[in-house]
Amino acid sequence: MTGDPLIDEELAAFLQAGVSVHAASRDATNVPCLVRGSFQQG
């Protein structure tokens, strides 16, 4: 595969350091739902 990289060096370094994501939502009765995920490359 050739062409321009999909991400730049700064973003690549950030992703390799570890990523943490929080996502929140609610259902039709306003009951909260929270999902948390993290990835640490070791």
N, CA, C and O atoms as a GROMACS GRO file, in nm:
protein
  168
    1MET      N    1   0.085  -0.118   0.000
    1MET     CA    2   0.000   0.000   0.000
    1MET      C    3   0.089   0.124   0.000
    1MET      O    4   0.182   0.132   0.080
    2THR      N    5   0.063   0.215  -0.085
    2THR     CA    6   0.142   0.337  -0.094
    2THR      C    7   0.052   0.458  -0.074
    2THR      O    8  -0.070   0.447  -0.070
    3GLY      N    9   0.114   0.573  -0.061
    3GLY     CA   10   0.038   0.696  -0.044
    3GLY      C   11   0.070   0.762   0.088
    3GLY      O   12   0.162   0.722   0.159
    4ASP      N   13  -0.007   0.863   0.119
    4ASP     CA   14   0.013   0.938   0.243
    4ASP      C   15  -0.029   0.854   0.363
    4ASP      O   16  -0.122   0.775   0.353
    5PRO      N   17   0.040   0.872   0.477
    5PRO     CA   18  -0.001   0.801   0.599
    5PRO      C   19  -0.140   0.846   0.643
    5PRO      O   20  -0.181   0.959   0.618
    6LEU      N   21  -0.213   0.756   0.708
    6LEU     CA   22  -0.347   0.788   0.756
    6LEU      C   23  -0.346   0.877   0.880
    6LEU      O   24  -0.438   0.956   0.901
    7ILE      N   25  -0.241   0.865   0.962
    7ILE     CA   26  -0.228   0.951   1.080
    7ILE      C   27  -0.088   1.009   1.084
    7ILE      O   28   0.006   0.951   1.028
    8ASP      N   29  -0.073   1.123   1.149
    8ASP     CA   30   0.058   1.186   1.156
    8ASP      C   31   0.139   1.130   1.274
    8ASP      O   32   0.087   1.053   1.355
    9GLU      N   33   0.265   1.169   1.282
    9GLU     CA   34   0.354   1.115   1.386
    9GLU      C   35   0.309   1.151   1.526
    9GLU      O   36   0.323   1.070   1.618
   10GLU      N   37   0.254   1.271   1.545
   10GLU     CA   38   0.208   1.313   1.677
   10GLU      C   39   0.091   1.226   1.726
   10GLU      O   40   0.090   1.184   1.841
   11LEU      N   41  -0.005   1.200   1.639
   11LEU     CA   42  -0.118   1.114   1.676
   11LEU      C   43  -0.072   0.971   1.700
   11LEU      O   44  -0.120   0.905   1.791
   12ALA      N   45   0.020   0.923   1.619
   12ALA     CA   46   0.073   0.787   1.638
   12ALA      C   47   0.140   0.773   1.774
   12ALA      O   48   0.122   0.671   1.841
   13ALA      N   49   0.216   0.874   1.815
   13ALA     CA   50   0.282   0.870   1.945
   13ALA      C   51   0.179   0.870   2.058
   13ALA      O   52   0.195   0.799   2.157
   14PHE      N   53   0.073   0.950   2.045
   14PHE     CA   54  -0.032   0.955   2.145
   14PHE      C   55  -0.101   0.819   2.158
   14PHE      O   56  -0.123   0.771   2.269
   15LEU      N   57  -0.134   0.758   2.046
   15LEU     CA   58  -0.203   0.629   2.048
   15LEU      C   59  -0.115   0.520   2.107
   15LEU      O   60  -0.166   0.430   2.175
   16GLN      N   61   0.014   0.525   2.084
   16GLN     CA   62   0.105   0.424   2.136
   16GLN      C   63   0.127   0.440   2.286
   16GLN      O   64   0.165   0.344   2.353
   17ALA      N   65   0.104   0.561   2.339
   17ALA     CA   66   0.123   0.585   2.482
   17ALA      C   67   0.009   0.524   2.564
   17ALA      O   68   0.028   0.496   2.683
   18GLY      N   69  -0.106   0.503   2.505
   18GLY     CA   70  -0.222   0.447   2.574
   18GLY      C   71  -0.344   0.534   2.550
   18GLY      O   72  -0.334   0.656   2.540
   19VAL      N   73  -0.458   0.470   2.540
   19VAL     CA   74  -0.582   0.540   2.510
   19VAL      C   75  -0.688   0.498   2.611
   19VAL      O   76  -0.700   0.380   2.645
   20SER      N   77  -0.765   0.595   2.658
   20SER     CA   78  -0.876   0.568   2.748
   20SER      C   79  -0.999   0.638   2.694
   20SER      O   80  -0.993   0.754   2.653
   21VAL      N   81  -1.112   0.566   2.694
   21VAL     CA   82  -1.236   0.620   2.638
   21VAL      C   83  -1.349   0.599   2.738
   21VAL      O   84  -1.364   0.491   2.795
   22HIS      N   85  -1.429   0.703   2.759
   22HIS     CA   86  -1.553   0.692   2.837
   22HIS      C   87  -1.669   0.729   2.745
   22HIS      O   88  -1.664   0.830   2.675
   23ALA      N   89  -1.772   0.647   2.745
   23ALA     CA   90  -1.891   0.676   2.664
   23ALA      C   91  -2.013   0.657   2.753
   23ALA      O   92  -2.027   0.555   2.821
   24ALA      N   93  -2.101   0.755   2.753
   24ALA     CA   94  -2.220   0.749   2.837
   24ALA      C   95  -2.344   0.771   2.752
   24ALA      O   96  -2.342   0.845   2.653
   25SER      N   97  -2.451   0.706   2.792
   25SER     CA   98  -2.580   0.724   2.726
   25SER      C   99  -2.688   0.693   2.828
   25SER      O  100  -2.659   0.668   2.945
   26ARG      N  101  -2.813   0.695   2.783
   26ARG     CA  102  -2.924   0.658   2.869
   26ARG      C  103  -3.028   0.586   2.786
   26ARG      O  104  -3.032   0.599   2.663
   27ASP      N  105  -3.112   0.509   2.854
   27ASP     CA  106  -3.218   0.441   2.780
   27ASP      C  107  -3.345   0.527   2.779
   27ASP      O  108  -3.343   0.642   2.823
   28ALA      N  109  -3.453   0.471   2.730
   28ALA     CA  110  -3.578   0.548   2.715
   28ALA      C  111  -3.635   0.592   2.850
   28ALA      O  112  -3.712   0.688   2.855
   29THR      N  113  -3.599   0.523   2.959
   29THR     CA  114  -3.648   0.561   3.092
   29THR      C  115  -3.545   0.642   3.170
   29THR      O  116  -3.555   0.654   3.292
   30ASN      N  117  -3.446   0.695   3.101
   30ASN     CA  118  -3.339   0.778   3.159
   30ASN      C  119  -3.245   0.704   3.253
   30ASN      O  120  -3.180   0.766   3.337
   31VAL      N  121  -3.238   0.572   3.241
   31VAL     CA  122  -3.142   0.494   3.319
   31VAL      C  123  -3.006   0.506   3.250
   31VAL      O  124  -2.993   0.476   3.131
   32PRO      N  125  -2.905   0.551   3.326
   32PRO     CA  126  -2.774   0.572   3.262
   32PRO      C  127  -2.702   0.442   3.230
   32PRO      O  128  -2.722   0.339   3.295
   33CYS      N  129  -2.619   0.449   3.130
   33CYS     CA  130  -2.534   0.338   3.090
   33CYS      C  131  -2.397   0.398   3.061
   33CYS      O  132  -2.385   0.490   2.980
   34LEU      N  133  -2.295   0.348   3.126
   34LEU     CA  134  -2.160   0.400   3.109
   34LEU      C  135  -2.068   0.286   3.067
   34LEU      O  136  -2.072   0.178   3.126
   35VAL      N  137  -1.985   0.311   2.968
   35VAL     CA  138  -1.887   0.214   2.922
   35VAL      C  139  -1.750   0.280   2.930
   35VAL      O  140  -1.732   0.394   2.887
   36ARG      N  141  -1.655   0.208   2.983
   36ARG     CA  142  -1.518   0.261   2.992
   36ARG      C  143  -1.424   0.157   2.934
   36ARG      O  144  -1.436   0.038   2.963
   37GLY      N  145  -1.332   0.203   2.854
   37GLY     CA  146  -1.234   0.113   2.796
   37GLY      C  147  -1.098   0.179   2.794
   37GLY      O  148  -1.088   0.301   2.779
   38SER      N  149  -0.996   0.101   2.810
   38SER     CA  150  -0.860   0.156   2.801
   38SER      C  151  -0.770   0.053   2.736
   38SER      O  152  -0.793  -0.068   2.743
   39PHE      N  153  -0.667   0.104   2.674
   39PHE     CA  154  -0.569   0.020   2.608
   39PHE      C  155  -0.432   0.076   2.638
   39PHE      O  156  -0.405   0.193   2.612
   40GLN      N  157  -0.347  -0.005   2.690
   40GLN     CA  158  -0.209   0.035   2.718
   40GLN      C  159  -0.120  -0.068   2.653
   40GLN      O  160  -0.116  -0.184   2.695
   41GLN      N  161  -0.048  -0.026   2.551
   41GLN     CA  162   0.041  -0.119   2.483
   41GLN      C  163   0.163  -0.141   2.570
   41GLN      O  164   0.225  -0.044   2.615
   42GLY      N  165   0.197  -0.263   2.594
   42GLY     CA  166   0.308  -0.290   2.684
   42GLY      C  167   0.404  -0.377   2.627
   42GLY      O  168   0.504  -0.409   2.692
   0.00000   0.00000   0.00000
